[in-house]
Amino acid sequence: MPQVVIANRLTDGRVVFLSKDDVWATNVNDARVSESDADAEALLEIGQRLAGQQQVVEPELIDVDVQAGQVRPTKPREAIRATGPTTRLDLGKQAGND
């Protein structure tokens, strides 16, 4: 199953995803998606190295589906983290408030 690395940015607590350029992006669609288990482990190692540089905390792998070029976390918790609060759709990423 495809995976991406998710973490929280230290400067403001935002949920971020390891991007194709090995920097942290706030949009899950900018995340670098693993193609294999070995690739996923390599991505996690990069995330952990960046955590050691005090950019983020708790990098971890999450499962995603990729359909029509859109990356979607498979678990509800991670989907909420990727899009923002569920109580008001006028807040968070779903409202364009990056």
C-alpha angles and dihedrals in degrees: 000000000000115000139189133196116251127187143149120260112237097218096061110358094248119155109250137182129215106252133210089265092053092251127115119266128189094214118076090213088066091056122116106244120214119235096197142010090262091051090049091052090049090051091050090051089054090049091050091049090053089047087055087057087057096246096120142002131230103006111194140165120255129187117248140180119221115206126165089348093305120122114215126180110234098217122070094231092056092043089056091047089051096050108028137242120354097208098072123024091198090070132066132016095323088065093049094256100138 
